[in-house]
Amino acid sequence: MRPLRYGTAWLTTGVALVALVVYGSLAANPQGLAVMPLDKLNHLLAYAVLAFWATGLVHRTHYAKVALTLAVLGLGLEGLQYAMAQGRAAEPLDMAANLAGIALGLFAGMPFASGWTGRVEAWLADR
């Protein structure tokens, strides 16, 4: 992890984001709640946010590990959805949306490869 003044807060927020994605993926889903295109957009955006958040915490050299970790998370959650049978279904298109979100988040973070979190902290220090 990058050396950050508020590193614990950044990391805690990242863990909370992951927990939110896990909860959203595994909570019982009443029939008809998820509309197909919106569901895929939710997957894309959730994993894009997680990947982008990670770009602020780790060096660019670790982006491949971030991508792999998030892909394993997505695959694991899809497997759990299948195993739990609580109104959720494991779908290949969900995993495709997860992977697209990971790519989008990492791509969005690349211009800030020096760490967007450090820039936010510097901006806060000037206030």
C-alpha positions, 0 to 999 in steps of 0.5 A, a space after each residue: 500500500 502507498 504511504 498515506 497520511 490517512 491510509 487506515 481511513 482509505 483502506 477501511 473505506 475500501 474494505 467497506 466498499 467490498 463488503 457492500 458489493 458482497 452484501 449486494 451480491 448475496 442478499 436475497 433478491 425478491 423476484 423481478 427486482 433486478 431488470 436485466 440491463 440495470 443488473 449488468 450496469 450495477 455489476 460494471 459500476 460496482 467493480 469499476 469503483 472497486 478497481 478505481 479505489 484500489 488504484 489510489 491505494 497501490 502502485 501501478 505495478 500491482 494493478 494486475 494483482 488488483 485485477 486478479 483479486 477482483 476477478 476471483 471475488 466476482 467469480 466467487 460471489 457468482 459461485 455463492 449465488 448459485 450455491 445459495 439459491 436465494 433468488 440469485 442466479 450465477 450468470 456468465 454475463 454478470 461475470 463479463 460485466 464484472 471484468 469490464 468494470 475491473 478494466 474500466 476502473 483500472 483504466 480510469 486510474 492509470 492517469 492518476 498512477 502516482 496515486 489519486 489518494 495522495 493528491 486528495 490528501 495534499 489538497 486536504 492539507 492545503 485547506 
